[in-house]
Amino acid sequence: MLHRESTARLRLLSAATVGLAACSSSATPAPEVELTPVEARINPAEATASITADDMLAHISFLASDELGGRDTPSPGLEKAAIYLQEAFLQAGLEPAGDDGSFLQRWTFEMTSLRSSEAAVAFGAGGAGEVLVHAEDFFVLPSGQEEVTSALAFLGSIDVLLGDSPPDAGGRIGVVTTPPSMGMEILIAARAAADAGATGLVLALDPELPSEVISMVAGQIEGAGLPLQPVPVVGVSWAAAERMVSEAGTTLDEIAVMLEEGTGQTRSVPLDAVELTIRTPMDRETSTP
């Protein structure tokens, strides 16, 4: 029973992290568009009658087929899908409004990927310390800044970053503990940490998570296009997080107690004796699909 629960937690975290790589790092407000009513050129009833289940099944079957290879952006499969849709629009009698009088409209964007062989997390006090191993001790969701070095601030549970008033990180890298399972709230926590003045965010992963979760998540992130987060987010094993805070002569449990027993004004615990460096070198490629 315990093994099944651990496996489910691993799958939830890894699936959520893949979702992070597919989501934008910032919420983009919907543009305000003023629509001008147009006169219908075909009777709605006639239009509805022209749509058949067989046609829809044929379109969906082709666009979802292995022949298109997942339609990555960019990819030959995406081009095939575009040509297919263009021909379908022509047959339907639609008028093009894309580039050069076509149905296609291309745009330029930058693809980013983590140079995982050079990704590193290092910490220590007084110029000495430890370098963690990517995909073994940690996984990372990079930001636009490829190297960050700051002292630490313990903020508590990740829940404190999901409310309306996150604690002030004071220009430090925030450290939060996580529950045994997580989802897309990592995105919310990253933005809240940045808003609270953090230069990065360390997730001390619950010790109940299976040991292989870090390598699985790191591998899935490496194989995906990465949206850049507001600050770098590092998921580290509980053991590695304990070694980090031990540089300040304490433990995660002791810091949590300090936070709970502090005054009403104390909402974070600075760990200025520990300096953490996050390196996330990126490869960037401009593409026009």
N, C-alpha and C positions, 0 to 999 in steps of 0.2 A: 504493500500500500504506500509506504513511504517512498519507494523508488518511483512509482507512478506519479506521485505528487511532485517530486523533484523534476522528473522529465517534463511534466506539464509546465512547471515554472520556467524551465530552460526554454521550451518552445515559445512561451509567451514573450519572454524577454527578447529572444532572437528575432521573432516575428515583428515585435514592436520596433526593434532597432532597424530592421530592414525598412519598416514603414517610415522611419525618420529619414532614411536616405532617399526616400521617394517624395518626401514632403518639403515644401519651401521652409527656409529657416525663419522667415518673417511673414506675418499675415499681410497680404496685399489687399487694400480696400477695393471693392468692386467699383469700376469706373462708372461715372454718371453719364448715361447715354440718353439723349432725347430722341425718341422714336417718332417718326412721321407716319401716320396711317397711310397705307397704300390700298388701292382698289384691287380686290381679288380678281385674277385673270382666269380662274377656273372655279366652277361651282364646287363648294366644299364637299358635297355629297359625291360628286364625280371623282374628286381627288381621293376621298376615303375608299371608294369602290375600287380604285386602281391599285391599292395596297393589298397584297395577298400574303398569306402565311408562307407560301412556297418561296416567294421572292425574298421575304425577310430571312427565311432559313438559309437560302442560298448566299445572301450577302454576309450574314453572320458567320456561316460555316467557312467561307473563304477568308474573311478578315481574322478569324480565330485559328486558322489552320497552321500546321507546322511549316508550310511553305513560306510563310512570312517571318518565321524565326523569332516571334515575339515583338516585332516592329519597334525595336529599340531606336532611340534618337541619338545620332543618325544611324541608318543601317539600310542595306539593300531591301530588306523586307518592308521598311517604312516607305521607300520609294515605290515598291510594287503596290502597296495599299493606296498610295496617293493616285497612281495611274488608274487603278481599278475604280476608285471613287470618281475620278474625273470622267471616265467613260460612262459611269452610271449617271452622272449629272447631265452629260450630253444627251444620253438616251431619254432622260426625263424631260428634256427641253428647257433646262435651266440656262440662265445667262451668266457667263463668267464675270467675275469682278476682281480677279487676282492679278498677279504680276503679268505684264505684257499680254493682257487680254485672255489669260488662262484662268483655270480654277485654282491654281496653286499660288500660295503666298509664302515666301521663305523669309526667315529672319536669322540673325546672327546671335549666337549665345556662346558662353564660355563653359566648357565642361571641366570639372575638377576631379582629381583622384588622389588619394593619399599615397605618398611614397613610403609604403609601410616599412621598408628595410631601414629607413632612417627615422622613423617615428620613435620618440623616447619620452619617458617621464623620469626625472631625476630629482632627488630630494636630499637634504642634509642640513647640518648646522655647522657653522664654523669652517666652511669650505670642504667638508668631507661628507660623504653620504653614500647613497645607493642609486643605481640606474635600473629601472624596471624593464622587463622584457615585453615587447609588444606581442599581443595574442597569447601571452602566457600569464602575465601579471595584470595587463590592462588592455582595454580597447578605447578608441577615441573617436569623437565626432569633432572635426576641426572647425575653427573659425577663420576669418580672413587674416588673422595675425598668426604667422607660422611659428612664432616662439614667444612664450610668455613666462616670465619669472616673477614670482611674488611670494610673500609670506602667506601663511594659511589662516583661515578663520573658520572655526567650527560653528555651523549654523543650526545643527540639530537634525531632525528627520527631514526628508525631502518634502514632507507635508507643509513645512513652514514656507516653502517657495510656491505653494499652490494656492495660498490664501490671498487676501486683499492687501496685506501689509507685511511683506517679507523683511527679515532683519537686514540691517546695514552691514555689508561685507567690508566696508572701509578700504577699498582698493586692494584687497587681498583675494586669493583664490579660495572660494568657499568649499567647505567639506560638509556633505550631508550623508546620513545613513539611509538605506533603502529597505523596503519590505522585501519579502521573498519573491514577489512577482511585481513587475512594472509594465507599463504600457506607454502610450504616447504622451503621458504627462512629463516625460523627460524633456520634451520640447518646451513645455510651459515653464519647467524649472530653469532651463537654460536662459530663457528670456527674462524671467523674474530675477535670476542671479545677476544678469547684466544690468537690469534696472536698479538693483540694490547695490551697485558699485563693485561687483566682483569682476576680477580679471580672468577668471576661469572657474570651473565647477568640477569637483571630484565627487563621484558617487562611490561610497564605501558599500560594496555589494554584500547583501545579506549572506552570512556564512552558510545558510541552508541551501543556497544555490549550488548546483553541481559544478565541479571544478572545470568541466569542459565548456561551460557557457561562454567564457571570455574568448577562447579560440574560435568558437562557432560564430559569435557576433562579430569579432574582428574580421573573419574571413568573408562574411556576408557584406560588411561595410566596404571592404576593399574591392569587392567585385561590383560595386554600384556607384553611380554618379553621386557625389556628395554635395548636398546643399550645405552651405557654410552657416554654422550656428553663430549667435551673437557673441558667445565666448566659447573657448574650447571646453568640451565636456569629456571627462575621463572616467570610465568605469574601472575601478580597481578591486582586486580581491580584498576580502576583509583582512586577511593576514598582511597584505601589503599596506593597507590603510593603517593598521596597528603599528607597523614599523615606521610609518611616516610620523605619526603623533608621538611615538616613543622618543623621537629626537628632541621633543619638548619635555621629556620626562613624565609622560602621562599615558593614559589609554583612552580609547573611545568611550568606554563605559564611565570612566572617571570624569571626562569632559562633559558627558551628557548629564551627570549628576551636578556638576558645577553650574551648568546652564539652568537646570531645574531649580537649584537652590539660590540662584542669583536674585538680585532685586528686580523689580518690574522694569527697570531701564536696561537690564542686561538681556540682550536677545541674541548675542553671538559671543564666542570666546576666541579672542585673538591668540594665534600661536606664532608669534613673531620669531621664535627661536628656530622655526623650520622654514626653509626656503625651498620652494618647488618650482621646477622648470618643466614646461610642456613644450615639446617640439613636434610639430606636425607639418613637415615639408610637403608641398603639394605640386603635382603636375597639372598644368593648365593647357587646355586645347580649345581653340576657337573653331566653331563649326557653324555651317549654314545649311541646315536640312531643308 
